[in-house]
Amino acid sequence: MVESRSKTTYAVVLLWLLWGVGLLSPSPRAQSADSDAVPEMARLAKVLAGDWNTVEIVQHGKPVTEAEGRRGTVHVTLAGGGTVLMSEGHSVGSVGGDLRWFITVW
């Protein structure tokens, strides 16, 4: 039963990833991301696009030492012909361990 659930979970995750790749793949009519960008997305990209350092502080009702929490990086870019803002990040720390994420805003 557990093995069946894990296979189903992996299948669902794989389908979501394939669907996301299909959405973000450039269409034949798409030109550069900047030239056809939706104005609202272009404004978001102007402020958020680039590489960022992250610091996550975890507090459990007491002072946090310097070593606690996570540190990492985030890469934000405009994609999908200027209609999608993508954020991909990774952080590591003593609290919570390794964390990787992928965020899309459209």
N, CA, C and O atoms as a printed pandas DataFrame, in Angstrom:
     atom_number atom_name residue_name chain_id  residue_number  x_coord  y_coord  z_coord
0              1         N          MET        A               1    0.828   -1.195    0.000
1              2        CA          MET        A               1    0.000    0.000    0.000
2              3         C          MET        A               1    0.874    1.260    0.000
3              4         O          MET        A               1    0.598    2.203   -0.742
4              5         N          VAL        A               2    1.926    1.282    0.829
5              6        CA          VAL        A               2    2.806    2.444    0.911
6              7         C          VAL        A               2    3.544    2.641   -0.404
7              8         O          VAL        A               2    3.688    3.771   -0.872
8              9         N          GLU        A               3    4.020    1.537   -1.011
9             10        CA          GLU        A               3    4.737    1.623   -2.276
10            11         C          GLU        A               3    3.818    2.170   -3.373
11            12         O          GLU        A               3    4.256    2.957   -4.212
12            13         N          SER        A               4    2.564    1.762   -3.369
13            14        CA          SER        A               4    1.598    2.241   -4.361
14            15         C          SER        A               4    1.361    3.734   -4.215
15            16         O          SER        A               4    1.259    4.447   -5.213
16            17         N          ARG        A               5    1.272    4.215   -2.972
17            18        CA          ARG        A               5    1.088    5.649   -2.732
18            19         C          ARG        A               5    2.273    6.458   -3.232
19            20         O          ARG        A               5    2.100    7.512   -3.845
20            21         N          SER        A               6    3.492    5.958   -2.966
21            22        CA          SER        A               6    4.672    6.705   -3.390
22            23         C          SER        A               6    4.762    6.749   -4.909
23            24         O          SER        A               6    5.157    7.774   -5.466
24            25         N          LYS        A               7    4.407    5.667   -5.591
25            26        CA          LYS        A               7    4.398    5.679   -7.057
26            27         C          LYS        A               7    3.362    6.661   -7.576
27            28         O          LYS        A               7    3.621    7.384   -8.539
28            29         N          THR        A               8    2.200    6.696   -6.956
29            30        CA          THR        A               8    1.155    7.633   -7.360
30            31         C          THR        A               8    1.614    9.062   -7.120
31            32         O          THR        A               8    1.386    9.930   -7.963
32            33         N          THR        A               9    2.251    9.321   -5.997
33            34        CA          THR        A               9    2.753   10.661   -5.684
34            35         C          THR        A               9    3.774   11.102   -6.714
35            36         O          THR        A               9    3.716   12.232   -7.200
36            37         N          TYR        A              10    4.717   10.216   -7.055
37            38        CA          TYR        A              10    5.726   10.558   -8.057
38            39         C          TYR        A              10    5.083   10.816   -9.417
39            40         O          TYR        A              10    5.515   11.712  -10.143
40            41         N          ALA        A              11    4.064   10.048   -9.766
41            42        CA          ALA        A              11    3.383   10.238  -11.045
42            43         C          ALA        A              11    2.687   11.593  -11.090
43            44         O          ALA        A              11    2.741   12.286  -12.106
44            45         N          VAL        A              12    2.038   11.971   -9.998
45            46        CA          VAL        A              12    1.350   13.262   -9.942
46            47         C          VAL        A              12    2.360   14.408  -10.034
47            48         O          VAL        A              12    2.137   15.377  -10.759
48            49         N          VAL        A              13    3.465   14.296   -9.304
49            50        CA          VAL        A              13    4.503   15.331   -9.346
50            51         C          VAL        A              13    5.081   15.444  -10.757
51            52         O          VAL        A              13    5.299   16.550  -11.252
52            53         N          LEU        A              14    5.327   14.309  -11.402
53            54        CA          LEU        A              14    5.866   14.314  -12.763
54            55         C          LEU        A              14    4.887   14.972  -13.733
55            56         O          LEU        A              14    5.303   15.752  -14.590
56            57         N          LEU        A              15    3.600   14.671  -13.613
57            58        CA          LEU        A              15    2.608   15.309  -14.482
58            59         C          LEU        A              15    2.565   16.815  -14.285
59            60         O          LEU        A              15    2.466   17.564  -15.257
60            61         N          TRP        A              16    2.638   17.267  -13.037
61            62        CA          TRP        A              16    2.651   18.708  -12.758
62            63         C          TRP        A              16    3.882   19.366  -13.365
63            64         O          TRP        A              16    3.788   20.454  -13.933
64            65         N          LEU        A              17    5.040   18.711  -13.249
65            66        CA          LEU        A              17    6.266   19.269  -13.816
66            67         C          LEU        A              17    6.170   19.359  -15.331
67            68         O          LEU        A              17    6.556   20.371  -15.915
68            69         N          LEU        A              18    5.662   18.318  -15.974
69            70        CA          LEU        A              18    5.514   18.339  -17.434
70            71         C          LEU        A              18    4.534   19.415  -17.874
71            72         O          LEU        A              18    4.759   20.091  -18.877
72            73         N          TRP        A              19    3.449   19.576  -17.126
73            74        CA          TRP        A              19    2.473   20.612  -17.440
74            75         C          TRP        A              19    3.110   21.996  -17.323
75            76         O          TRP        A              19    2.883   22.857  -18.173
76            77         N          GLY        A              20    3.904   22.210  -16.275
77            78        CA          GLY        A              20    4.578   23.494  -16.079
78            79         C          GLY        A              20    5.575   23.787  -17.174
79            80         O          GLY        A              20    5.675   24.923  -17.638
80            81         N          VAL        A              21    6.321   22.764  -17.598
81            82        CA          VAL        A              21    7.281   22.954  -18.693
82            83         C          VAL        A              21    6.537   23.321  -19.972
83            84         O          VAL        A              21    6.995   24.177  -20.729
84            85         N          GLY        A              22    5.406   22.690  -20.218
85            86        CA          GLY        A              22    4.609   23.011  -21.406
86            87         C          GLY        A              22    4.111   24.437  -21.393
87            88         O          GLY        A              22    4.076   25.095  -22.433
88            89         N          LEU        A              23    3.724   24.924  -20.222
89            90        CA          LEU        A              23    3.251   26.309  -20.120
90            91         C          LEU        A              23    4.374   27.312  -20.326
91            92         O          LEU        A              23    4.164   28.372  -20.914
92            93         N          LEU        A              24    5.559   26.984  -19.846
93            94        CA          LEU        A              24    6.659   27.929  -19.891
94            95         C          LEU        A              24    7.505   27.827  -21.154
95            96         O          LEU        A              24    8.390   28.654  -21.376
96            97         N          SER        A              25    7.244   26.827  -21.976
97            98        CA          SER        A              25    7.993   26.702  -23.227
98            99         C          SER        A              25    7.606   27.840  -24.155
99           100         O          SER        A              25    6.431   28.192  -24.255
100          101         N          PRO        A              26    8.595   28.418  -24.838
101          102        CA          PRO        A              26    8.271   29.521  -25.731
102          103         C          PRO        A              26    7.411   29.051  -26.897
103          104         O          PRO        A              26    7.696   28.033  -27.528
104          105         N          SER        A              27    6.365   29.802  -27.168
105          106        CA          SER        A              27    5.509   29.474  -28.300
106          107         C          SER        A              27    6.137   30.018  -29.575
107          108         O          SER        A              27    6.990   30.902  -29.496
108          109         N          PRO        A              28    5.745   29.521  -30.755
109          110        CA          PRO        A              28    6.349   29.996  -31.995
110          111         C          PRO        A              28    6.169   31.491  -32.214
111          112         O          PRO        A              28    7.012   32.129  -32.844
112          113         N          ARG        A              29    5.078   32.060  -31.700
113          114        CA          ARG        A              29    4.841   33.483  -31.924
114          115         C          ARG        A              29    5.528   34.367  -30.891
115          116         O          ARG        A              29    5.569   35.588  -31.043
116          117         N          ALA        A              30    6.075   33.744  -29.824
117          118        CA          ALA        A              30    6.720   34.532  -28.769
118          119         C          ALA        A              30    8.060   35.061  -29.258
119          120         O          ALA        A              30    8.840   34.344  -29.885
120          121         N          GLN        A              31    8.309   36.335  -28.958
121          122        CA          GLN        A              31    9.591   36.934  -29.297
122          123         C          GLN        A              31   10.411   36.973  -28.025
123          124         O          GLN        A              31   10.392   36.011  -27.258
124          125         N          SER        A              32   11.119   38.035  -27.781
125          126        CA          SER        A              32   11.903   38.106  -26.557
126          127         C          SER        A              32   10.992   38.359  -25.368
127          128         O          SER        A              32    9.890   38.888  -25.514
128          129         N          ALA        A              33   11.465   37.976  -24.192
129          130        CA          ALA        A              33   10.661   38.130  -22.981
130          131         C          ALA        A              33   10.392   39.599  -22.678
131          132         O          ALA        A              33    9.344   39.924  -22.119
132          133         N          ASP        A              34   11.307   40.490  -23.029
133          134        CA          ASP        A              34   11.128   41.900  -22.711
134          135         C          ASP        A              34   10.241   42.632  -23.705
135          136         O          ASP        A              34    9.493   43.528  -23.314
136          137         N          SER        A              35   10.307   42.273  -24.979
137          138        CA          SER        A              35    9.583   43.043  -25.987
138          139         C          SER        A              35    8.077   42.833  -25.914
139          140         O          SER        A              35    7.326   43.774  -26.172
140          141         N          ASP        A              36    7.608   41.640  -25.574
141          142        CA          ASP        A              36    6.178   41.358  -25.536
142          143         C          ASP        A              36    5.638   41.242  -24.109
143          144         O          ASP        A              36    4.523   40.759  -23.910
144          145         N          ALA        A              37    6.403   41.672  -23.131
145          146        CA          ALA        A              37    6.001   41.494  -21.742
146          147         C          ALA        A              37    4.715   42.253  -21.445
147          148         O          ALA        A              37    4.520   43.388  -21.881
148          149         N          VAL        A              38    3.847   41.593  -20.691
149          150        CA          VAL        A              38    2.650   42.247  -20.183
150          151         C          VAL        A              38    3.132   43.376  -19.275
151          152         O          VAL        A              38    4.029   43.152  -18.462
152          153         N          PRO        A              39    2.566   44.584  -19.383
153          154        CA          PRO        A              39    3.085   45.718  -18.617
154          155         C          PRO        A              39    3.196   45.461  -17.109
155          156         O          PRO        A              39    4.180   45.856  -16.482
156          157         N          GLU        A              40    2.199   44.807  -16.534
157          158        CA          GLU        A              40    2.240   44.535  -15.096
158          159         C          GLU        A              40    3.380   43.580  -14.750
159          160         O          GLU        A              40    4.055   43.759  -13.736
160          161         N          MET        A              41    3.597   42.567  -15.590
161          162        CA          MET        A              41    4.678   41.614  -15.344
162          163         C          MET        A              41    6.038   42.274  -15.562
163          164         O          MET        A              41    6.999   41.966  -14.857
164          165         N          ALA        A              42    6.122   43.175  -16.529
165          166        CA          ALA        A              42    7.375   43.890  -16.771
166          167         C          ALA        A              42    7.749   44.735  -15.551
167          168         O          ALA        A              42    8.923   44.815  -15.190
168          169         N          ARG        A              43    6.752   45.367  -14.912
169          170        CA          ARG        A              43    7.024   46.155  -13.701
170          171         C          ARG        A              43    7.487   45.260  -12.557
171          172         O          ARG        A              43    8.413   45.613  -11.826
172          173         N          LEU        A              44    6.838   44.090  -12.399
173          174        CA          LEU        A              44    7.272   43.152  -11.365
174          175         C          LEU        A              44    8.701   42.680  -11.623
175          176         O          LEU        A              44    9.518   42.612  -10.704
176          177         N          ALA        A              45    8.994   42.357  -12.881
177          178        CA          ALA        A              45   10.330   41.869  -13.228
178          179         C          ALA        A              45   11.379   42.944  -12.990
179          180         O          ALA        A              45   12.492   42.645  -12.557
180          181         N          LYS        A              46   11.030   44.191  -13.270
181          182        CA          LYS        A              46   11.982   45.287  -13.065
182          183         C          LYS        A              46   12.418   45.370  -11.602
183          184         O          LYS        A              46   13.566   45.700  -11.306
184          185         N          VAL        A              47   11.497   45.069  -10.696
185          186        CA          VAL        A              47   11.779   45.150   -9.259
186          187         C          VAL        A              47   12.369   43.845   -8.713
187          188         O          VAL        A              47   13.270   43.881   -7.875
188          189         N          LEU        A              48   11.868   42.688   -9.183
189          190        CA          LEU        A              48   12.211   41.419   -8.547
190          191         C          LEU        A              48   13.230   40.561   -9.292
191          192         O          LEU        A              48   13.880   39.722   -8.668
192          193         N          ALA        A              49   13.392   40.740  -10.602
193          194        CA          ALA        A              49   14.266   39.858  -11.377
194          195         C          ALA        A              49   15.720   39.998  -10.933
195          196         O          ALA        A              49   16.185   41.088  -10.596
196          197         N          GLY        A              50   16.418   38.876  -10.941
197          198        CA          GLY        A              50   17.831   38.865  -10.581
198          199         C          GLY        A              50   18.149   37.763   -9.603
199          200         O          GLY        A              50   17.344   36.858   -9.382
200          201         N          ASP        A              51   19.316   37.843   -9.023
201          202        CA          ASP        A              51   19.771   36.863   -8.038
202          203         C          ASP        A              51   19.752   37.504   -6.661
203          204         O          ASP        A              51   20.245   38.617   -6.478
204          205         N          TRP        A              52   19.180   36.798   -5.695
205          206        CA          TRP        A              52   19.003   37.314   -4.348
206          207         C          TRP        A              52   19.588   36.340   -3.337
207          208         O          TRP        A              52   19.573   35.128   -3.553
208          209         N          ASN        A              53   20.104   36.870   -2.236
209          210        CA          ASN        A              53   20.511   36.054   -1.091
210          211         C          ASN        A              53   19.364   36.061   -0.097
211          212         O          ASN        A              53   18.724   37.092    0.109
212          213         N          THR        A              54   19.100   34.910    0.523
213          214        CA          THR        A              54   18.006   34.815    1.483
214          215         C          THR        A              54   18.522   34.441    2.863
215          216         O          THR        A              54   19.536   33.757    2.999
216          217         N          VAL        A              55   17.812   34.900    3.877
217          218        CA          VAL        A              55   18.077   34.529    5.261
218          219         C          VAL        A              55   16.726   34.247    5.900
219          220         O          VAL        A              55   15.838   35.099    5.890
220          221         N          GLU        A              56   16.573   33.049    6.456
221          222        CA          GLU        A              56   15.344   32.679    7.151
222          223         C          GLU        A              56   15.681   32.496    8.620
223          224         O          GLU        A              56   16.553   31.700    8.968
224          225         N          ILE        A              57   14.997   33.225    9.474
225          226        CA          ILE        A              57   15.244   33.141   10.915
226          227         C          ILE        A              57   14.074   32.404   11.550
227          228         O          ILE        A              57   12.914   32.744   11.317
228          229         N          VAL        A              58   14.382   31.406   12.344
229          230        CA          VAL        A              58   13.362   30.604   13.006
230          231         C          VAL        A              58   13.399   30.922   14.490
231          232         O          VAL        A              58   14.439   30.791   15.136
232          233         N          GLN        A              59   12.257   31.340   15.029
233          234        CA          GLN        A              59   12.171   31.628   16.455
234          235         C          GLN        A              59   11.079   30.772   17.078
235          236         O          GLN        A              59    9.979   30.648   16.539
236          237         N          HIS        A              60   11.395   30.200   18.193
237          238        CA          HIS        A              60   10.430   29.391   18.931
238          239         C          HIS        A              60   10.211   30.016   20.306
239          240         O          HIS        A              60   10.323   29.333   21.324
240          241         N          GLY        A              61    9.901   31.304   20.338
241          242        CA          GLY        A              61    9.648   31.985   21.592
242          243         C          GLY        A              61   10.887   32.315   22.401
243          244         O          GLY        A              61   10.777   32.672   23.574
244          245         N          LYS        A              62   12.059   32.206   21.805
245          246        CA          LYS        A              62   13.294   32.534   22.512
246          247         C          LYS        A              62   14.286   33.134   21.519
247          248         O          LYS        A              62   14.102   32.992   20.310
248          249         N          PRO        A              63   15.314   33.789   21.996
249          250        CA          PRO        A              63   16.296   34.389   21.094
250          251         C          PRO        A              63   16.940   33.351   20.166
251          252         O          PRO        A              63   17.155   32.202   20.551
252          253         N          VAL        A              64   17.236   33.778   18.956
253          254        CA          VAL        A              64   17.824   32.891   17.949
254          255         C          VAL        A              64   19.320   33.153   17.863
255          256         O          VAL        A              64   19.761   34.298   17.764
256          257         N          THR        A              65   20.091   32.076   17.902
257          258        CA          THR        A              65   21.533   32.236   17.739
258          259         C          THR        A              65   21.851   32.449   16.266
259          260         O          THR        A              65   21.018   32.171   15.403
260          261         N          GLU        A              66   23.036   32.935   15.977
261          262        CA          GLU        A              66   23.452   33.244   14.607
262          263         C          GLU        A              66   23.405   32.022   13.693
263          264         O          GLU        A              66   23.138   32.159   12.499
264          265         N          ALA        A              67   23.656   30.842   14.228
265          266        CA          ALA        A              67   23.733   29.634   13.406
266          267         C          ALA        A              67   22.368   29.048   13.051
267          268         O          ALA        A              67   22.274   28.208   12.156
268          269         N          GLU        A              68   21.315   29.476   13.734
269          270        CA          GLU        A              68   20.000   28.898   13.466
270          271         C          GLU        A              68   19.358   29.552   12.252
271          272         O          GLU        A              68   19.685   30.683   11.892
272          273         N          GLY        A              69   18.451   28.832   11.637
273          274        CA          GLY        A              69   17.765   29.332   10.450
274          275         C          GLY        A              69   18.391   28.777    9.186
275          276         O          GLY        A              69   19.136   27.798    9.225
276          277         N          ARG        A              70   18.081   29.410    8.066
277          278        CA          ARG        A              70   18.609   28.964    6.771
278          279         C          ARG        A              70   19.178   30.145    6.019
279          280         O          ARG        A              70   18.760   31.286    6.216
280          281         N          ARG        A              71   20.135   29.862    5.156
281          282        CA          ARG        A              71   20.688   30.847    4.228
282          283         C          ARG        A              71   20.684   30.212    2.852
283          284         O          ARG        A              71   20.913   29.011    2.710
284          285         N          GLY        A              72   20.418   31.034    1.829
285          286        CA          GLY        A              72   20.386   30.490    0.481
286          287         C          GLY        A              72   20.360   31.561   -0.575
287          288         O          GLY        A              72   20.656   32.728   -0.320
288          289         N          THR        A              73   19.995   31.136   -1.778
289          290        CA          THR        A              73   19.923   32.038   -2.924
290          291         C          THR        A              73   18.627   31.799   -3.685
291          292         O          THR        A              73   18.035   30.722   -3.619
292          293         N          VAL        A              74   18.198   32.836   -4.411
293          294        CA          VAL        A              74   17.006   32.774   -5.254
294          295         C          VAL        A              74   17.348   33.410   -6.586
295          296         O          VAL        A              74   18.023   34.437   -6.639
296          297         N          HIS        A              75   16.877   32.790   -7.666
297          298        CA          HIS        A              75   17.023   33.367   -9.002
298          299         C          HIS        A              75   15.621   33.640   -9.528
299          300         O          HIS        A              75   14.801   32.726   -9.619
300          301         N          VAL        A              76   15.339   34.906   -9.877
301          302        CA          VAL        A              76   14.028   35.316  -10.373
302          303         C          VAL        A              76   14.192   35.823  -11.798
303          304         O          VAL        A              76   15.080   36.628  -12.078
304          305         N          THR        A              77   13.323   35.345  -12.708
305          306        CA          THR        A              77   13.408   35.751  -14.106
306          307         C          THR        A              77   12.025   35.845  -14.736
307          308         O          THR        A              77   11.078   35.204  -14.280
308          309         N          LEU        A              78   11.921   36.643  -15.776
309          310        CA          LEU        A              78   10.694   36.781  -16.551
310          311         C          LEU        A              78   10.736   35.751  -17.670
311          312         O          LEU        A              78   11.746   35.643  -18.366
312          313         N          ALA        A              79    9.662   34.992  -17.858
313          314        CA          ALA        A              79    9.635   33.920  -18.864
314          315         C          ALA        A              79    8.270   33.890  -19.541
315          316         O          ALA        A              79    7.424   34.754  -19.312
316          317         N          GLY        A              80    8.079   32.880  -20.374
317          318        CA          GLY        A              80    6.780   32.690  -21.018
318          319         C          GLY        A              80    6.363   33.860  -21.883
319          320         O          GLY        A              80    5.189   34.228  -21.900
320          321         N          GLY        A              81    7.313   34.456  -22.607
321          322        CA          GLY        A              81    6.976   35.591  -23.463
322          323         C          GLY        A              81    6.595   36.834  -22.678
323          324         O          GLY        A              81    5.880   37.698  -23.184
324          325         N          GLY        A              82    7.071   36.927  -21.443
325          326        CA          GLY        A              82    6.782   38.102  -20.622
326          327         C          GLY        A              82    5.496   37.994  -19.830
327          328         O          GLY        A              82    4.980   39.000  -19.344
328          329         N          THR        A              83    4.966   36.770  -19.693
329          330        CA          THR        A              83    3.713   36.591  -18.964
330          331         C          THR        A              83    3.878   35.864  -17.635
331          332         O          THR        A              83    2.916   35.745  -16.876
332          333         N          VAL        A              84    5.085   35.375  -17.342
333          334        CA          VAL        A              84    5.323   34.579  -16.137
334          335         C          VAL        A              84    6.587   35.062  -15.443
335          336         O          VAL        A              84    7.616   35.266  -16.088
336          337         N          LEU        A              85    6.511   35.245  -14.138
337          338        CA          LEU        A              85    7.684   35.544  -13.324
338          339         C          LEU        A              85    8.024   34.266  -12.571
339          340         O          LEU        A              85    7.209   33.765  -11.796
340          341         N          MET        A              86    9.235   33.731  -12.797
341          342        CA          MET        A              86    9.646   32.474  -12.177
342          343         C          MET        A              86   10.690   32.741  -11.107
343          344         O          MET        A              86   11.588   33.564  -11.288
344          345         N          SER        A              87   10.561   32.037   -9.993
345          346        CA          SER        A              87   11.502   32.152   -8.884
346          347         C          SER        A              87   11.934   30.752   -8.485
347          348         O          SER        A              87   11.099   29.904   -8.169
348          349         N          GLU        A              88   13.248   30.511   -8.499
349          350        CA          GLU        A              88   13.783   29.212   -8.116
350          351         C          GLU        A              88   14.842   29.436   -7.043
351          352         O          GLU        A              88   15.761   30.234   -7.223
352          353         N          GLY        A              89   14.704   28.724   -5.923
353          354        CA          GLY        A              89   15.619   28.971   -4.833
354          355         C          GLY        A              89   16.058   27.728   -4.097
355          356         O          GLY        A              89   15.497   26.643   -4.257
356          357         N          HIS        A              90   17.084   27.921   -3.282
357          358        CA          HIS        A              90   17.646   26.835   -2.482
358          359         C          HIS        A              90   18.224   27.448   -1.210
359          360         O          HIS        A              90   18.950   28.440   -1.264
360          361         N          SER        A              91   17.898   26.853   -0.074
361          362        CA          SER        A              91   18.497   27.296    1.183
362          363         C          SER        A              91   18.794   26.088    2.068
363          364         O          SER        A              91   18.156   25.040    1.963
364          365         N          VAL        A              92   19.787   26.269    2.946
365          366        CA          VAL        A              92   20.234   25.198    3.835
366          367         C          VAL        A              92   20.454   25.806    5.213
367          368         O          VAL        A              92   20.902   26.947    5.333
368          369         N          GLY        A              93   20.135   25.032    6.258
369          370        CA          GLY        A              93   20.378   25.526    7.605
370          371         C          GLY        A              93   20.220   24.454    8.650
371          372         O          GLY        A              93   19.839   23.320    8.358
372          373         N          SER        A              94   20.523   24.837    9.886
373          374        CA          SER        A              94   20.450   23.888   10.990
374          375         C          SER        A              94   19.014   23.595   11.397
375          376         O          SER        A              94   18.738   22.544   11.975
376          377         N          VAL        A              95   18.088   24.518   11.102
377          378        CA          VAL        A              95   16.680   24.311   11.418
378          379         C          VAL        A              95   15.949   24.032   10.106
379          380         O          VAL        A              95   15.898   24.896    9.231
380          381         N          GLY        A              96   15.395   22.859    9.968
381          382        CA          GLY        A              96   14.633   22.532    8.777
382          383         C          GLY        A              96   15.441   21.902    7.658
383          384         O          GLY        A              96   14.855   21.371    6.714
384          385         N          GLY        A              97   16.750   21.942    7.726
385          386        CA          GLY        A              97   17.575   21.288    6.710
386          387         C          GLY        A              97   17.541   21.948    5.356
387          388         O          GLY        A              97   17.470   23.172    5.250
388          389         N          ASP        A              98   17.592   21.134    4.320
389          390        CA          ASP        A              98   17.685   21.561    2.926
390          391         C          ASP        A              98   16.290   21.895    2.372
391          392         O          ASP        A              98   15.356   21.110    2.539
392          393         N          LEU        A              99   16.149   23.040    1.722
393          394        CA          LEU        A              99   14.869   23.444    1.144
394          395         C          LEU        A              99   15.100   23.961   -0.275
395          396         O          LEU        A              99   15.936   24.838   -0.490
396          397         N          ARG        A             100   14.369   23.424   -1.227
397          398        CA          ARG        A             100   14.399   23.897   -2.615
398          399         C          ARG        A             100   12.978   24.251   -2.997
399          400         O          ARG        A             100   12.035   23.563   -2.604
400          401         N          TRP        A             101   12.815   25.343   -3.777
401          402        CA          TRP        A             101   11.478   25.749   -4.169
402          403         C          TRP        A             101   11.465   26.333   -5.577
403          404         O          TRP        A             101   12.485   26.763   -6.114
404          405         N          PHE        A             102   10.266   26.327   -6.148
405          406        CA          PHE        A             102   10.016   26.875   -7.471
406          407         C          PHE        A             102    8.663   27.567   -7.402
407          408         O          PHE        A             102    7.651   26.936   -7.100
408          409         N          ILE        A             103    8.648   28.873   -7.684
409          410        CA          ILE        A             103    7.414   29.662   -7.589
410          411         C          ILE        A             103    7.155   30.337   -8.928
411          412         O          ILE        A             103    8.076   30.874   -9.544
412          413         N          THR        A             104    5.911   30.312   -9.376
413          414        CA          THR        A             104    5.539   31.034  -10.591
414          415         C          THR        A             104    4.430   32.028  -10.272
415          416         O          THR        A             104    3.517   31.746   -9.497
416          417         N          VAL        A             105    4.536   33.184  -10.887
417          418        CA          VAL        A             105    3.500   34.222  -10.765
418          419         C          VAL        A             105    3.100   34.573  -12.188
419          420         O          VAL        A             105    3.953   34.925  -13.002
420          421         N          TRP        A             106    1.806   34.483  -12.498
421          422        CA          TRP        A             106    1.378   34.828  -13.832
422          423         C          TRP        A             106    0.167   35.706  -13.808
423          424         O          TRP        A             106   -0.333   36.096  -14.863
